[in-house]
Amino acid sequence: MEVSFHRFAEMELNEAAAYYQAERPGLGTSFLKEVDRCIDSIVRFPKSGQIILDPVRRRLLRRFPYGILYTVKPEGVRILAVMNLKRRPFYWVGRS
């Protein structure tokens, strides 16, 4: 299944990884590995994420206060946001 990122989701991912890496060397890499694990799980079980605002679903990361917001389309999974859970909850609305 194809995975694509909204351009802002990709920016969020990179900014979060850079922040964690600056906080402690290696933590940014751990963050990226956890995101990869979560996306792999989404690809295997795309309908398992909680519906936040139909058709947008959310899967939570294990070690970090982040969620992956995504939609499932015939062509694959579209990552809409790599959301810090302490941020405004619906800042991502309008992305596709």
Secondary structure as the mmCIF struct_conf table of DSSP 4:
data_model
#
loop_
_struct_conf.conf_type_id
_struct_conf.id
_struct_conf.beg_label_comp_id
_struct_conf.beg_label_asym_id
_struct_conf.beg_label_seq_id
_struct_conf.end_label_comp_id
_struct_conf.end_label_asym_id
_struct_conf.end_label_seq_id
STRN STRN1 GLU A 2 PHE A 5
HELX_RH_AL_P HELX_RH_AL_P1 ARG A 7 GLU A 23
BEND BEND1 ARG A 24 ARG A 24
TURN_TY1_P TURN_TY1_P1 PRO A 25 GLY A 26
HELX_RH_AL_P HELX_RH_AL_P2 LEU A 27 ARG A 44
BEND BEND2 PHE A 45 PHE A 45
HELX_RH_3T_P HELX_RH_3T_P1 PRO A 46 SER A 48
BEND BEND3 GLY A 49 GLY A 49
STRN STRN2 GLN A 50 LEU A 53
TURN_TY1_P TURN_TY1_P2 ASP A 54 PRO A 55
STRN STRN3 VAL A 56 LEU A 60
BEND BEND4 ARG A 62 PRO A 65
STRN STRN4 TYR A 66 LYS A 73
TURN_TY1_P TURN_TY1_P3 PRO A 74 GLU A 75
STRN STRN5 GLY A 76 ASN A 84
TURN_TY1_P TURN_TY1_P4 LEU A 85 LYS A 86
BEND BEND5 ARG A 87 ARG A 87
TURN_TY1_P TURN_TY1_P5 PRO A 89 GLY A 94
#
